[in-house]
Amino acid sequence: MLSLQALSDRAEIEAVMVQYVNAIDTRDFEALTAVFTADAWIDYTAMGGIKGAFPEVKAWLAQVLPHFPAYYHLIGNVAITVEGDAARSRSACFNPMTVRLEDGTEQTFFLGLWYHDRWQRTEAGWRITERVEEKCFDHNVPAALAVGTS
């Protein structure tokens, strides 16, 4: 049986996961400071992104994502292991995106991935210290965006 502390930790971590997708999907990149530690390491290379320190990746997101007129992130299948003030999690993400092509038309494509996260309990609550994406699938990705597509 889970303790009240374990239930609370899980609920708080899941709430931060939702903060992440809401910040990304509403293009409120400053809100990511309530998701990651200042020294967090992020690796988005599995899906064609960059890897680096949180401030660099946050700036990259703010520069790149406005080029996509529509997208959202749906997360689920969350597995969390808490060990004191540290935790690990794995969650699935379904990410449809729309991009404008050179001919002016739009194309929607689909990405499936897992987030592998390391967490730290801070004075401000749980924060991600490391995020690594793992590719599951992609579908209908335009050739100009294709990086290691299946």
Residue frames relative to the residue before (quaternion, step in Angstrom):
aa qw qx qy qz dx dy dz
M 1.0000 0.0000 0.0000 0.0000 0.00 0.00 0.00
L 0.4307 -0.6992 0.5083 0.2591 3.58 -0.95 0.88
S 0.4414 -0.6713 0.5302 0.2708 3.55 -1.07 0.78
L 0.6567 -0.4832 0.3854 0.4321 3.56 -1.28 0.21
Q 0.6300 0.5299 -0.3343 0.4589 3.59 1.04 -0.75
A 0.6543 0.5074 -0.3156 0.4635 3.60 0.94 -0.84
L 0.6461 0.5068 -0.3130 0.4773 3.58 1.00 -0.82
S 0.6523 0.5140 -0.3068 0.4650 3.57 0.98 -0.87
D 0.6464 0.5152 -0.3219 0.4617 3.60 0.91 -0.90
R 0.6662 0.5029 -0.3039 0.4593 3.57 0.87 -0.93
A 0.6668 0.4988 -0.3045 0.4625 3.60 0.89 -0.91
E 0.6619 0.5013 -0.3096 0.4634 3.58 0.97 -0.82
I 0.6490 0.5022 -0.3184 0.4746 3.61 0.96 -0.81
E 0.6563 0.4992 -0.3165 0.4689 3.59 0.90 -0.86
A 0.6259 0.5323 -0.3414 0.4565 3.61 1.02 -0.71
V 0.6492 0.4941 -0.3198 0.4818 3.60 1.02 -0.73
M 0.5949 0.5488 -0.3643 0.4607 3.61 1.07 -0.66
V 0.6620 0.4855 -0.2977 0.4872 3.58 1.00 -0.83
Q 0.5940 0.5496 -0.3642 0.4610 3.61 1.05 -0.69
Y 0.6317 0.5428 -0.3312 0.4435 3.58 0.97 -0.85
V 0.7262 0.4275 -0.2764 0.4621 3.60 0.61 -1.05
N 0.6332 0.5170 -0.3441 0.4619 3.61 1.03 -0.64
A 0.6364 0.5174 -0.3326 0.4655 3.61 0.98 -0.77
I 0.6662 0.4881 -0.3003 0.4772 3.58 0.92 -0.91
D 0.7404 0.4557 -0.2450 0.4291 3.58 0.72 -1.06
T 0.7000 0.3897 -0.2702 0.5340 3.61 1.20 -0.39
R 0.4246 -0.7370 0.4266 0.3076 3.57 1.37 0.12
D 0.4189 0.6666 -0.4838 0.3821 3.56 1.10 0.79
F 0.0885 -0.8677 0.4882 0.0313 3.55 0.54 1.22
E 0.5723 0.5787 -0.3825 0.4373 3.60 1.17 -0.44
A 0.5996 0.5791 -0.3559 0.4223 3.59 1.14 -0.62
L 0.5377 0.6339 -0.4037 0.3823 3.61 1.20 -0.32
T 0.5431 0.6147 -0.4103 0.3984 3.62 1.17 -0.32
A 0.6600 0.4636 -0.3077 0.5047 3.61 1.24 -0.31
V 0.6348 0.5154 -0.3147 0.4820 3.59 1.32 0.10
F 0.7978 0.2472 -0.0919 0.5422 3.57 0.90 -1.00
T 0.4807 -0.5868 0.5438 0.3590 3.55 -1.26 0.39
A 0.6507 -0.5426 0.3622 0.3886 3.58 -1.17 0.54
D 0.7523 0.3643 -0.1977 0.5120 3.59 1.11 -0.65
A 0.2906 0.7873 -0.5016 0.2100 3.60 1.21 0.36
W 0.2841 -0.7147 0.6180 0.1628 3.53 -1.30 0.64
I 0.0578 -0.8054 0.5896 -0.0161 3.58 -0.80 1.03
D 0.0632 -0.7904 0.6094 0.0023 3.56 -0.96 0.96
Y 0.0278 -0.8103 0.5830 -0.0523 3.54 -0.37 1.33
T 0.3612 0.7905 -0.4512 0.2027 3.62 1.24 0.15
A 0.5764 0.6083 -0.3890 0.3826 3.63 1.05 -0.57
M 0.7587 0.3224 -0.1793 0.5370 3.58 1.15 -0.58
G 0.6930 -0.5115 0.2657 0.4330 3.59 1.20 0.49
G 0.5506 0.6198 -0.3931 0.3976 3.59 1.24 0.17
I 0.6072 -0.5365 0.4350 0.3928 3.53 -1.24 -0.53
K 0.2266 -0.7167 0.6206 0.2233 3.51 -1.36 -0.07
G 0.3217 0.7415 -0.5449 0.2233 3.51 -1.13 0.66
A 0.7241 -0.3911 0.3366 0.4576 3.49 -1.38 -0.26
F 0.6918 -0.5238 0.3176 0.3823 3.57 -1.13 0.74
P 0.6843 0.4793 -0.3427 0.4296 3.68 0.66 -0.87
E 0.6463 0.5156 -0.3148 0.4663 3.59 1.02 -0.78
V 0.6873 0.4733 -0.2859 0.4710 3.59 0.88 -0.90
K 0.6129 0.5371 -0.3504 0.4616 3.61 1.01 -0.72
A 0.6571 0.4970 -0.3085 0.4754 3.62 0.92 -0.86
W 0.6355 0.5286 -0.3225 0.4611 3.59 1.03 -0.80
L 0.6377 0.5271 -0.3247 0.4583 3.59 0.94 -0.89
A 0.6766 0.4990 -0.2912 0.4566 3.58 0.90 -0.93
Q 0.6703 0.4861 -0.2901 0.4799 3.58 1.16 -0.57
V 0.7582 0.4283 -0.2101 0.4444 3.59 0.89 -0.97
L 0.7003 0.5268 -0.3035 0.3741 3.59 0.73 -1.00
P 0.5957 0.5619 -0.3957 0.4159 3.67 1.00 -0.45
H 0.5714 0.5863 -0.3834 0.4275 3.63 1.23 -0.24
F 0.6599 0.4452 -0.2972 0.5273 3.59 1.28 -0.20
P 0.3574 -0.7751 0.4755 0.2130 3.62 -0.43 1.15
A 0.8088 0.0471 -0.0183 0.5859 3.61 1.12 -0.49
Y 0.2429 0.7324 -0.6184 0.1488 3.53 -1.15 0.76
Y 0.0318 0.7650 -0.6408 -0.0558 3.52 -1.33 0.20
H 0.3063 -0.7234 0.5958 0.1674 3.53 -1.34 0.41
L 0.0783 -0.7762 0.6254 0.0138 3.56 -0.73 1.09
I 0.0921 -0.8209 0.5631 0.0228 3.60 -0.55 1.14
G 0.1352 0.7801 -0.6022 0.1024 3.53 -1.22 0.60
N 0.7420 0.3946 -0.2996 0.4517 3.55 -1.34 -0.25
V 0.1854 0.8294 -0.4970 0.1752 3.53 0.95 0.99
A 0.0453 -0.7609 0.6472 0.0060 3.55 -0.94 1.02
I 0.0223 -0.8109 0.5830 -0.0460 3.58 -0.70 1.10
T 0.0601 -0.7595 0.6472 0.0281 3.54 -1.05 0.88
V 0.1247 -0.7977 0.5889 0.0375 3.57 -0.64 1.16
E 0.0215 -0.7697 0.6378 -0.0182 3.54 -1.00 0.94
G 0.8007 -0.1766 0.0731 0.5678 3.57 0.10 1.30
D 0.7970 -0.2414 0.2125 0.5112 3.55 -0.71 -1.13
A 0.6445 0.4408 -0.3287 0.5313 3.59 1.25 0.36
A 0.0287 -0.7913 0.6107 0.0088 3.56 -1.21 0.49
R 0.2056 -0.7161 0.6490 0.1541 3.51 -1.42 0.29
S 0.0116 0.7944 -0.6072 -0.0129 3.54 -1.14 0.56
R 0.1320 -0.7245 0.6696 0.0966 3.48 -1.40 0.41
S 0.0678 0.7931 -0.6010 0.0722 3.54 -0.83 0.99
A 0.4189 -0.6879 0.5379 0.2489 3.53 -1.16 0.68
C 0.0902 -0.7838 0.6126 0.0471 3.55 -1.15 0.66
F 0.1369 -0.7366 0.6578 0.0767 3.55 -1.01 0.94
N 0.0165 -0.8414 0.5328 -0.0887 3.55 -0.57 1.22
P 0.0620 -0.7729 0.6311 0.0208 3.61 -0.15 1.23
M 0.0392 -0.7902 0.6116 -0.0090 3.56 -1.08 0.81
T 0.2088 -0.7439 0.6191 0.1403 3.55 -1.22 0.55
V 0.0673 -0.7864 0.6139 0.0125 3.55 -1.00 0.88
R 0.4058 -0.6671 0.5646 0.2674 3.56 -1.19 0.63
L 0.3059 -0.7554 0.5562 0.1623 3.55 -0.84 1.02
E 0.7032 -0.4795 0.3232 0.4136 3.56 -1.27 0.33
D 0.6887 0.4767 -0.2885 0.4639 3.61 1.07 -0.64
G 0.6169 -0.5875 0.3270 0.4092 3.59 1.30 0.16
T 0.5745 0.5696 -0.3922 0.4378 3.59 1.23 -0.19
E 0.3623 -0.7030 0.5620 0.2421 3.55 -1.31 0.20
Q 0.1090 -0.7738 0.6217 0.0531 3.53 -1.16 0.66
T 0.2273 -0.7578 0.5983 0.1269 3.54 -0.95 0.93
F 0.0335 -0.7831 0.6209 -0.0124 3.53 -1.01 0.90
F 0.3423 -0.7577 0.5365 0.1448 3.54 -1.27 0.45
L 0.1023 -0.7779 0.6193 0.0305 3.54 -1.01 0.91
G 0.0844 -0.7611 0.6411 0.0510 3.54 -1.10 0.78
L 0.1163 0.8069 -0.5633 0.1346 3.56 -0.75 1.01
W 0.3169 -0.6872 0.6076 0.2413 3.50 -1.40 0.09
Y 0.2706 -0.7023 0.6315 0.1864 3.51 -1.19 0.69
H 0.1108 -0.7412 0.6595 0.0591 3.54 -0.95 0.96
D 0.0094 -0.8402 0.5384 -0.0643 3.56 -0.40 1.26
R 0.1841 -0.6988 0.6754 0.1471 3.49 -1.35 0.54
W 0.1819 -0.8103 0.5566 0.0242 3.52 -0.94 1.01
Q 0.1041 -0.7531 0.6439 0.0863 3.52 -1.32 0.45
R 0.3718 -0.6800 0.5788 0.2538 3.55 -1.04 0.83
T 0.0707 -0.7952 0.6022 0.0079 3.59 -0.75 1.06
E 0.6921 -0.4360 0.3460 0.4596 3.57 -1.27 0.00
A 0.6976 0.4494 -0.2564 0.4956 3.59 1.19 -0.59
G 0.6774 -0.4419 0.2921 0.5104 3.60 1.29 -0.03
W 0.7255 -0.4047 0.3138 0.4597 3.56 -1.31 -0.16
R 0.0035 -0.7804 0.6247 -0.0283 3.57 -1.03 0.89
I 0.4720 -0.6476 0.5186 0.2981 3.57 -1.18 0.62
T 0.1976 -0.7793 0.5864 0.0986 3.57 -0.92 0.98
E 0.7863 0.0385 -0.0281 0.6160 3.57 1.26 -0.40
R 0.0042 -0.7708 0.6369 -0.0122 3.55 -1.01 0.91
V 0.0008 0.7700 -0.6371 0.0332 3.54 -0.91 1.03
E 0.2848 -0.7459 0.5784 0.1671 3.54 -0.88 0.99
E 0.1253 -0.7414 0.6546 0.0785 3.53 -1.21 0.72
K 0.3902 -0.7389 0.5047 0.2166 3.56 -0.75 1.07
C 0.1883 -0.7412 0.6348 0.1106 3.51 -1.13 0.81
F 0.7707 -0.2250 0.1828 0.5674 3.60 0.73 -1.07
D 0.0644 -0.7325 0.6642 0.1348 3.48 -1.42 0.07
H 0.0876 -0.7888 0.6076 0.0307 3.55 -1.22 0.52
N 0.8676 0.0966 -0.0952 0.4784 3.54 -1.02 0.94
V 0.2933 0.7584 -0.5280 0.2449 3.59 1.10 0.62
P 0.4669 -0.6770 0.4802 0.3050 3.62 -0.77 0.94
A 0.6276 -0.5797 0.3727 0.3623 3.58 -1.05 0.80
A 0.6442 0.5465 -0.3224 0.4271 3.58 1.01 -0.78
L 0.7276 0.4015 -0.2244 0.5090 3.60 1.20 -0.49
A 0.5069 0.6959 -0.4080 0.3039 3.57 1.22 -0.45
V 0.0886 0.7483 -0.6499 0.0988 3.51 -0.84 1.13
G 0.8334 -0.1074 0.0403 0.5407 3.56 -0.35 1.19
T 0.2453 0.7928 -0.5268 0.1841 3.59 0.98 0.73
S 0.4627 -0.6758 0.5002 0.2811 3.54 -1.25 0.46
